[in-house]
Amino acid sequence: MGKITSITTQKNKSRVNLFIDGSFFCGLMAETLMANHLKVGQEVDELELADIITESEIKKAQNYAFGLVAKKPYTKFELISKLKARGYDGQIIDAVLKKLDEYGFVDDLAYAKAFVTSGGNNSKRALEQKLMRKGVKRAEIEIAVNDLKKGDEMGKIEAISAKYMKNKAKTRENFERLYRYLAGKGFDFDSISAVVNKLKEGIDDESWD
């Protein structure tokens, strides 16, 4: 047992310093302090304080995570990485993710679908790879990318090709470079060939350098 001898406010007004028997004991969220009715002169048990500290750390981690998702969407993997970087352990991270899930603030499938929809001229394969790096599960990635139609992929290739070939001569060498450029972006060979062959229509191969 110990006695709370002082409670002081930190520079961050949402947190306080707790002193037990004249010595600094820990920092707490002010919200946690009030919720547990802690006050100067009160006798406290160390085991009870340990639970209160955990509660405070969970609240602090929640506030941090809520601040992140308020600015932009994150995958579960990305949030876990952010929380680990802040030094939070598995127990606290699990509690934070549970709360985020309750509020609908973390949904990898919804994230993947939005990511694919706003994927610009990225190929289906490139979108899959990016989502994998963000920790989205394969099953959820497949659901998201399956919404892409063949025409969407062809449209992307056409847009990229038009931009790439702008102000370039329609030579064999430039078409070969375009082909490699599109392949490097992850587009499938059949779609690339269809678009490139269309661009080459009316050009006599034998006249190329």
NORUR-V336951 format. One record per residue. N is the residue number from 1. RES is the residue in three letters. PHI is phi in whole degrees, 0 to 359 (NA if undefined). BURIAL is b if it has 24 or more other ideal C-beta (glycine too) atoms within 12 Angstrom, else e. Layout:
n: {N | N}
res: {RES | RES}
phi: {PHI | PHI}
burial: {BURIAL | BURIAL}
This chain:
n: {1 | 2 | 3 | 4 | 5 | 6 | 7 | 8 | 9 | 10 | 11 | 12 | 13 | 14 | 15 | 16 | 17 | 18 | 19 | 20 | 21 | 22 | 23 | 24 | 25 | 26 | 27 | 28 | 29 | 30 | 31 | 32 | 33 | 34 | 35 | 36 | 37 | 38 | 39 | 40 | 41 | 42 | 43 | 44 | 45 | 46 | 47 | 48 | 49 | 50 | 51 | 52 | 53 | 54 | 55 | 56 | 57 | 58 | 59 | 60 | 61 | 62 | 63 | 64 | 65 | 66 | 67 | 68 | 69 | 70 | 71 | 72 | 73 | 74 | 75 | 76 | 77 | 78 | 79 | 80 | 81 | 82 | 83 | 84 | 85 | 86 | 87 | 88 | 89 | 90 | 91 | 92 | 93 | 94 | 95 | 96 | 97 | 98 | 99 | 100 | 101 | 102 | 103 | 104 | 105 | 106 | 107 | 108 | 109 | 110 | 111 | 112 | 113 | 114 | 115 | 116 | 117 | 118 | 119 | 120 | 121 | 122 | 123 | 124 | 125 | 126 | 127 | 128 | 129 | 130 | 131 | 132 | 133 | 134 | 135 | 136 | 137 | 138 | 139 | 140 | 141 | 142 | 143 | 144 | 145 | 146 | 147 | 148 | 149 | 150 | 151 | 152 | 153 | 154 | 155 | 156 | 157 | 158 | 159 | 160 | 161 | 162 | 163 | 164 | 165 | 166 | 167 | 168 | 169 | 170 | 171 | 172 | 173 | 174 | 175 | 176 | 177 | 178 | 179 | 180 | 181 | 182 | 183 | 184 | 185 | 186 | 187 | 188 | 189 | 190 | 191 | 192 | 193 | 194 | 195 | 196 | 197 | 198 | 199 | 200 | 201 | 202 | 203 | 204 | 205 | 206 | 207 | 208 | 209}
res: {MET | GLY | LYS | ILE | THR | SER | ILE | THR | THR | GLN | LYS | ASN | LYS | SER | ARG | VAL | ASN | LEU | PHE | ILE | ASP | GLY | SER | PHE | PHE | CYS | GLY | LEU | MET | ALA | GLU | THR | LEU | MET | ALA | ASN | HIS | LEU | LYS | VAL | GLY | GLN | GLU | VAL | ASP | GLU | LEU | GLU | LEU | ALA | ASP | ILE | ILE | THR | GLU | SER | GLU | ILE | LYS | LYS | ALA | GLN | ASN | TYR | ALA | PHE | GLY | LEU | VAL | ALA | LYS | LYS | PRO | TYR | THR | LYS | PHE | GLU | LEU | ILE | SER | LYS | LEU | LYS | ALA | ARG | GLY | TYR | ASP | GLY | GLN | ILE | ILE | ASP | ALA | VAL | LEU | LYS | LYS | LEU | ASP | GLU | TYR | GLY | PHE | VAL | ASP | ASP | LEU | ALA | TYR | ALA | LYS | ALA | PHE | VAL | THR | SER | GLY | GLY | ASN | ASN | SER | LYS | ARG | ALA | LEU | GLU | GLN | LYS | LEU | MET | ARG | LYS | GLY | VAL | LYS | ARG | ALA | GLU | ILE | GLU | ILE | ALA | VAL | ASN | ASP | LEU | LYS | LYS | GLY | ASP | GLU | MET | GLY | LYS | ILE | GLU | ALA | ILE | SER | ALA | LYS | TYR | MET | LYS | ASN | LYS | ALA | LYS | THR | ARG | GLU | ASN | PHE | GLU | ARG | LEU | TYR | ARG | TYR | LEU | ALA | GLY | LYS | GLY | PHE | ASP | PHE | ASP | SER | ILE | SER | ALA | VAL | VAL | ASN | LYS | LEU | LYS | GLU | GLY | ILE | ASP | ASP | GLU | SER | TRP | ASP}
phi: {NA | 209 | 244 | 287 | 257 | 197 | 224 | 238 | 276 | 279 | 302 | 282 | 300 | 276 | 232 | 228 | 259 | 249 | 248 | 245 | 52 | 86 | 242 | 299 | 250 | 189 | 259 | 224 | 291 | 302 | 299 | 292 | 303 | 291 | 297 | 260 | 55 | 278 | 210 | 300 | 95 | 279 | 278 | 229 | 266 | 299 | 293 | 296 | 296 | 299 | 294 | 293 | 296 | 299 | 301 | 294 | 294 | 297 | 296 | 297 | 294 | 298 | 300 | 295 | 294 | 297 | 296 | 294 | 288 | 289 | 270 | 194 | 290 | 226 | 278 | 300 | 300 | 295 | 293 | 300 | 298 | 297 | 291 | 297 | 297 | 275 | 91 | 281 | 272 | 300 | 299 | 290 | 298 | 299 | 295 | 293 | 296 | 297 | 292 | 299 | 294 | 300 | 273 | 74 | 272 | 224 | 211 | 296 | 292 | 297 | 299 | 298 | 296 | 294 | 297 | 292 | 299 | 261 | 284 | 58 | 265 | 288 | 288 | 303 | 295 | 294 | 296 | 300 | 296 | 295 | 292 | 297 | 294 | 273 | 85 | 284 | 291 | 305 | 299 | 288 | 296 | 297 | 298 | 292 | 283 | 293 | 286 | 286 | 265 | 303 | 297 | 297 | 295 | 296 | 298 | 294 | 297 | 297 | 295 | 294 | 295 | 298 | 292 | 294 | 274 | 301 | 66 | 254 | 290 | 275 | 258 | 303 | 298 | 291 | 291 | 294 | 294 | 299 | 302 | 295 | 298 | 292 | 296 | 295 | 273 | 97 | 285 | 284 | 296 | 296 | 293 | 299 | 299 | 298 | 289 | 296 | 296 | 293 | 294 | 273 | 302 | 86 | 257 | 277 | 305 | 290 | 272 | 284 | 283}
burial: {e | e | e | b | e | e | b | e | e | e | e | e | e | e | b | b | b | b | b | b | e | e | e | e | b | b | b | b | b | b | e | b | b | e | e | b | e | b | e | e | e | e | e | b | e | e | e | e | b | e | e | b | b | b | b | b | b | b | b | b | b | b | b | b | b | e | e | b | b | e | e | e | b | b | b | b | b | b | b | b | e | b | b | e | e | e | e | b | e | e | e | b | b | e | b | b | b | e | b | b | e | e | e | e | b | b | b | b | b | e | b | b | b | e | b | b | e | e | b | e | b | b | b | b | b | b | b | b | e | b | b | b | e | b | e | b | e | e | e | b | b | e | e | b | b | e | e | b | e | e | e | b | b | b | e | b | b | b | e | b | b | e | e | b | b | e | e | e | e | b | e | e | e | b | b | e | e | b | b | e | b | b | b | e | b | b | b | e | e | e | b | b | e | b | b | b | e | e | b | b | e | e | e | e | e | e | e | e | e}
